[in-house]
């Protein structure tokens, strides 16, 4: 466990699929996601849902994220100075 040097929150570091470490919130996050599967009911075809678990990247919840974006972009090697939040649709 580590402390975010920008906001003081407790964080953990997890390996991303590309092998780099990502700062994440400590608690597991449960998300209900719709699958491609549908089932037939008396009311018609309805989607099937599944519960998935994972960790929320800290840059999505850190109150100082704007200050961190350039630093994290350099650390993650994102081209053009864009942060990992690029395309998030804020």
C-alpha positions as CSV (number, residue, x, y, z in Angstrom):
1,X,0.0,0.0,0.0
2,X,1.2,3.5,-0.8
3,X,0.0,7.1,-0.3
4,X,-0.9,9.4,-3.3
5,X,1.6,12.2,-3.0
6,X,-1.0,14.6,-4.5
7,X,-4.0,14.0,-2.4
8,X,-2.8,11.8,0.5
9,X,-5.2,8.9,-0.3
10,X,-4.2,5.3,0.3
11,X,-3.6,3.5,-3.0
12,X,-2.2,0.2,-4.3
13,X,-0.2,-0.4,-7.5
14,X,-1.4,-3.1,-9.9
15,X,0.1,-4.3,-13.1
16,X,-1.9,-3.3,-16.2
17,X,-2.2,-5.8,-19.1
18,X,0.7,-3.9,-20.9
19,X,2.9,-4.6,-17.8
20,X,3.0,-1.1,-16.4
21,X,2.0,-0.3,-12.8
22,X,-1.3,1.6,-12.3
23,X,-2.2,3.5,-9.1
24,X,-5.6,2.1,-8.0
25,X,-8.1,2.6,-5.2
26,X,-7.8,0.0,-2.4
27,X,-11.3,-1.5,-2.4
28,X,-12.6,-3.9,-5.0
29,X,-15.3,-2.5,-7.2
30,X,-18.3,-4.6,-8.3
31,X,-19.9,-3.7,-11.6
32,X,-23.0,-5.1,-13.2
33,X,-22.4,-5.5,-17.0
34,X,-24.7,-6.6,-19.8
35,X,-23.5,-9.6,-21.7
36,X,-24.2,-10.3,-25.4
37,X,-26.5,-13.1,-24.4
38,X,-30.3,-12.7,-24.4
39,X,-32.9,-14.9,-22.9
40,X,-36.6,-15.3,-23.8
41,X,-39.2,-14.3,-21.2
42,X,-42.9,-13.8,-21.4
43,X,-42.1,-10.1,-21.8
44,X,-39.7,-10.7,-24.7
45,X,-36.0,-11.1,-25.1
46,X,-34.0,-9.5,-22.2
47,X,-30.3,-9.1,-21.7
48,X,-28.3,-11.3,-19.3
49,X,-26.1,-9.5,-16.7
50,X,-23.0,-10.6,-14.9
51,X,-21.2,-9.1,-11.9
52,X,-17.5,-8.3,-12.6
53,X,-15.0,-7.1,-10.0
54,X,-11.9,-5.0,-10.4
55,X,-10.1,-1.9,-9.2
56,X,-10.8,1.7,-10.0
57,X,-7.7,3.6,-11.3
58,X,-6.9,6.3,-8.8
59,X,-6.6,9.0,-11.5
60,X,-10.4,8.7,-11.9
61,X,-11.1,9.7,-8.3
62,X,-8.1,11.8,-7.2
63,X,-9.2,15.4,-6.6
64,X,-5.7,16.5,-7.8
65,X,-5.9,14.5,-11.1
66,X,-5.5,17.5,-13.4
67,X,-2.1,18.2,-11.8
68,X,-1.2,14.5,-12.1
69,X,-2.2,14.1,-15.7
70,X,1.1,15.3,-17.3
71,X,3.2,13.4,-14.8
72,X,1.2,10.1,-15.4
73,X,1.3,10.7,-19.1
74,X,5.1,10.8,-19.0
75,X,5.2,7.8,-16.7
76,X,2.9,5.8,-18.9
77,X,4.6,6.9,-22.1
78,X,1.4,8.4,-23.6
79,X,2.2,10.2,-26.8
80,X,1.7,14.0,-27.1
81,X,1.4,14.6,-23.4
82,X,-2.1,13.1,-23.2
83,X,-3.1,11.6,-19.9
84,X,-4.5,8.1,-19.3
85,X,-7.9,9.8,-19.0
86,X,-7.9,10.8,-22.7
87,X,-11.2,10.0,-24.3
88,X,-13.0,9.5,-21.0
89,X,-15.7,12.0,-22.1
90,X,-15.6,14.3,-19.1
